Amino acid sequence: MTTGQAEPWTVLRLLEWTTQFFKKRGFESPRLDAEVLLAEARGSSRIDLYTAFNQEPTPEVREAFRELVRRRGEGTPVAYLVGHKEFYSLDLRVSEATLIPRPETEHVVIEALDQAKAWRAAGRATERPLRIVDCCTGSGAIAVAIAKNLPECEVTATDLSPEALEIASYNIHQHQLDDRVRAVVGDLLEPIPAEPAIDIICSNPPYVSQSEYDALAAEVREHEPQMALLAGPRGTEVIERLVAEAAVRLVPGGRLILELSPMIADASQQLVEQHGGYEATKFIKDLAGHRRVLSTTRAE
């Protein structure tokens, strides 16, 4: 992207050059990354780029774009460079204090909404809002998406990281959910009052084992928060605690919904079955066909 070329650096040429640059670095979506970063540098939407292919960005825009491309080339995720990420058709702020929301986690939201509808259809708890907890909320993605799509609920989002909860609180406010979603610092269900009991507990907890963590792509391992990823040697350490805590905090018939790694699906199912306080356990598969979400009911 030097300025000494006779051919002008139009929007299209910048995109084409950057796409090839990112391809050489093995990025999964080089063209998308280039478009998102150029739109950020221009202060525009990605759609606007398609009507501006022949335009020449100002030197200031090119310099801002050059810096974004440099940092992306060094491995910084695009979501952290632009400060936001789409999740369940919602725009959410993210930072290096939070995980980047991923499509797999949307399966947790879908399962929670399905269970809530089934709960209401069965005529349960019709006199009050459904009580939902999102443990290890991070950016608040699960809590915000559920509350946005389920007006008849109240959500409490917990996380150990005050920095993550600042981001979650921002997203809650941005989506005008302050009256129904609250973010509190604490470990899993510890900050939730013992009464009233909870109808649905959701979580995308740390579930990466030490061996998996060591093998993660540098882009993830070096930028996303370790405490939100690494569970311990086995990968099931946090899930085991949450299975035990949820069993005494859910109402009878309440639902526990956990995202997990396919690598620990069998071990997680065994933890639920060995506990003895759950029934109707099932897995939801992701688009690749892997068991990604465990959903189980507290025994009546």
N, C-alpha and C positions, 0 to 999 in steps of 0.2 A: 504493500500500500504506500509506496513512495510517491512523491509528487512530481518526479521528473519525467514521467511518461507522457508521450504525445497524446495518447488516447485518454480521454477524460475519465475520472473515477466517478462514474454514475452509480446510482443505487444498485442497478443490476450487476455492474462489474464488481462492485464491492462484495455483493452477495456471492457471486461466482468464485471470486478469489478466496474468500473466507471459507466457503464450502469445501473447496479442494484442500485448503490448509487444515481444516478440521478432519477431513477424511484421512489424511496422512497420519493423524494422531489417533486414529481408530475410534473416534467418537461415534456413538450409535445413531445420532440424528444430526449430522453436520449442517444440512440446509436449514433445518428448523432452528438450531442453535444460532446460526448466522442471522436469520431473520429476526429472532427475538432480541438479539443484542443490537442489531442496527435500529430496530424500532425503538429500543430503549434509548439509544444515543440520540435519535431524532426527536424523542418525546412524542412518538406517534404509535398507532396500532400496527400490528403486522399486516392487516388488510390494506392499510394505507400505502404500504410499500409497493403493492401491485399496480397502483396507478401512478407511481413515482419512479419507475424503472429508469427513465431517461434523465431524471433530475440529478444534478451534482450537489451533494451535501456540502454545507459550508465547512471551512477548515476546522471550526470548533467541533462540529459533529463528527468529522473524520478523526479528529484527535481523541474524542471521547470513545468512539467506536474502536479505534486502534488499541486503547488501553483495555477495554472490555475483552477484545480478542486475545490480547496478550495474556490476561489473567485466565481466560478460558483455556488457552493453549497450555498453561501451567497446571491445569486440572481443576480449577475452581468450578463447581457446578453452576450452570446458568441461573438456576433459581436463586442462588445466593448473590449472584452478580446483579440481578434485577430486583431482588428483594420480595418476590412474590411468586406464587404458583397456583395454577388452577386445580381445584379438587371438587369433584361432584358438581361441576358447572359453577363453582364459586371461586372468586379470586381471593386468595389468602396471603397475608404477609408471612414471610419466613425469614429466619436468620440462622447463623451457624450455631445458635443455641437450640434449634429445633431440627428434627428430621424434615426432609423434603417430602411432602405428601405424595404418595404413589397410587397408581390405579388399583393395585391389589387391595389397598385399605378401603376402597369404596365398597368392597364386598361386606365389610363389617357394617357399614351404614345401611346397605340394602337389607341385610339380615335383621338389623335392629328395627327398621321401618316395617318389615314384614311381620315381625313378632309383635310389634305394637298394634298393628292392624288386627292381627289374630286375637290379641288380648281384648281389644275393644269389641270385636265381633262376638266374642264369647260373653260379653256383658260384664266384664270384670273392671273394677276401679272406674266406673263411669262417672262417679260423683266427684272426682278429683283429677288433677293432671297426672300423667304417668311420671314416675320418678326414675330418672335415668342418670347413671354415673359413667363418665369417661375417664378411666385411669390412665396415667402416663400420656396426658393429652397433647403435650408438645405445642404445636401451633394452634391447637384447638380444632383441627380439621374435622374429626369425628363429631365432636360436640356441636360445632356450628352447623355441619351438614344435617345432622339429625334434627336439631331444633328448627332449622329453616324449613324443613320439610314435614315437621310434625308439630303443628301449633299447640296441640293439647298435651304438651310435656314440659317438665322442668328438668334442666340438666345441670349437674355439678361436674366440673372438669378439674381433675387433680394432677399434680406433677411435683416432683421433688425440686425442679429447677425454677427458681424465681425468675430467671432470665427468659425461660421458655414461656412462663405464665404471663409475662409482659406482652409477648407476641400474641398469645391466646386471647388475652384481654382486649388487645387492639382489634383482633378479628371479630370477637364477640360484639364489640361496640360498632365496628364498621358495618356489620350486618344487622344492626338494630335489634340485638337479642339480649341487651342488658337486663331486661325484666324477667327473662326465663333461663338464662345461662349464667352461672357464676364460676369463677376460676379460683381455686384455693391451693395453697402450697401444702404438700404432704405426701406421705408414702402410701400409695394405693388407696385403700379405703379408710386409712387412719383418721383423716380430717373430717369424715362424714359422720354426723351424729348417729348413734345406734338406732334411734327412732326418729322418723318413720322408716320402715323398711323400704328396700329398693325394688323396683320392678324389672329393670334391665341394667346390667353392668356390661360395658363395652371396654375393650382395651386393645391397643397396639403396643404391647409391652416390649421391653428388651427381650429378645429371644434368640440371639446369636450366640453360639458356643465359642469358646476361645479359639478352637481350630478353624471354625468358619470365619471368625473375625480376622484372624491372621491372613486368611486367603482372600479377603474382600478386595475389590478394586481400590486402588489408591485414592481415586476420586471420592469414594465413600469413606474409607478408613481415615483419610487425612483431613477431612472437612466436616463430616457430620458428627454430632456429639456422641462420644463413646458411651456415655451413661444411658443413652436412649437405644443403643444397639446391643451392647455386650451384657449378657445375662450371667455368665459364669462358665465354668468348664463344660457343663452339660448342655446349656442353652435353655433348660426348663426351670431354672431356679426361681425366676419371678412368676412364671405361670403357676408353679406349685404353690406359692404363697397366695396368689390371687384365687386359685381354686378353693383353698381352705377358707380364706376370708369371705368370699362371696357366698359360700354355703350357709353362713350364719347371718348374712346381711340381706339376702334376697328374700322377697315374700315367697311363700310356697307357689310353685308354678312360674316363678320369675326366671329370667334368662340370663345366662352368662355367655358372652360372645367375644372370642379371642382371636386376633390374628396371630399366626405362627409361621415358622419355617416348615416346609414340607419335610425337612430333615428330622424334625422332632415331632411329627404328627403322631406317630405310634406311641411315643413316650408320653405325650400330652394326653392322649386318649386313655392310656393306662393310669395316669395320675387321677383323672376324673373317675374312672371306674373303681379304682382302689379306695377313693374317698368314701364312696357309698351314698353320698347325699344328692346325687344327680340321676337324671333319667333322660331318655330321648336324645342322646348325644348324636350329633351328626357333623359332617364336614361339608364346607362349601369350597368348591374348586375354583381356582383362578382361570384366566383365559388360556393358560398353557396346560390346563388339566391337572395342576398340582393342588394337593390339599392345603388350603391357605387360611381358612377360618374354621375354628371349632365353635360349635353352638350347642349348649346343653341347658337343660331345665332343672331347677332345684326341685327335688322330689316333693310331692304334696304331702 
